[in-house]
């Protein structure tokens, strides 16, 4: 059964929504983004979060020191690297922290995915995350890619990019470790309680 992650929490109201409907993970964007939160906000939101929901900190090309501080202070339960982090950097990070690490990759087409396969096989992250490639963006495109390309991937992964009520069931068919949703449960850039509720209900009905 796939797990579900609601990414891009920014406010206390966002936390109230996820506490009510209970996804497995939530994401705090700790990198340049319209959904970015700073350390103090992330710390406050984490304190309000139901302890059964794991908080993922999303970083883009951040230093080991900064990432390590979030982990050490228990502001996050999982690290997500959404930039151009190298095999060496991820290996070093894994030696420094005791919490899981997700490495995100943006998928453009079959040729580009084949180029990424050696990295996918070697990277020491606990999980992978596949998002949609869009030039100039590290994530949050709101668009999906051809999920059939992932048939060659033999590792556990989070599936992201343009997932919402219209395609959550299709996403589940690929049996990812987790499904990652952000803009698909928003209205005018704000988390929408009705959309979160409907998406999680639809997901659970499919997985039942």
LINSULPE-V57784 format. One line per field, one symbol per residue. ss: DSSP state (a for helix, b for strand, c for the rest). psi: psi as a letter, one per 40 degrees, with the letter a starting at -180 (. if undefined). burial: b if it has 16 or more other C-alpha atoms within 10 Angstrom, else e. A space follows every 10 residues. Layout:
# LINSULPE-V57784
ss=???
psi=???
burial=???
This chain:
# LINSULPE-V57784
ss=ccbbbbbccc caaaaaaaaa acccbbbbbc cccccbccaa aaaaaaaacc cccbbbbbbc cccaaaaaaa aacccccbbb bcccccaaaa aaaaaacccb bbbbbbbcca aaaaaaaaaa aaccccbbbb bbcbccbccc ccccccaaaa aaccccbbbc cccccccaaa aaaccccbbb bcaaabbccb bcaaaaaaaa aaaaaaac
psi=hiiihhifhd iddddddddd efidiihhhf ihieeiiadd dddddddehh eehhhhhhih fiiddddddd ddefdieihh hebfhidddd ddddddieii hhhiihhdad dddddedddd ddheidiihh ihhhheieif deiiagddde deheihihhi gfhadeeddd dddefidihh hcdefihfeh hhdddddddd dddddde.
burial=ebbbbbbbbb beebbbbbbe ebbbbbbbbb beeebbbeee bbbebbeebe eebbbbbbbb ebeeeebbeb beeebbbbbb bbbebebebb eebbeebeee bbbbbbbbee eebeeeeeeb eebbbbbbbb bbbeeeebbb bbbbbebeeb eeeeeebbbb bbbbbeebbe bbeebbbbbb bbbbbbeeeb bbbebbbebb eebeeeee
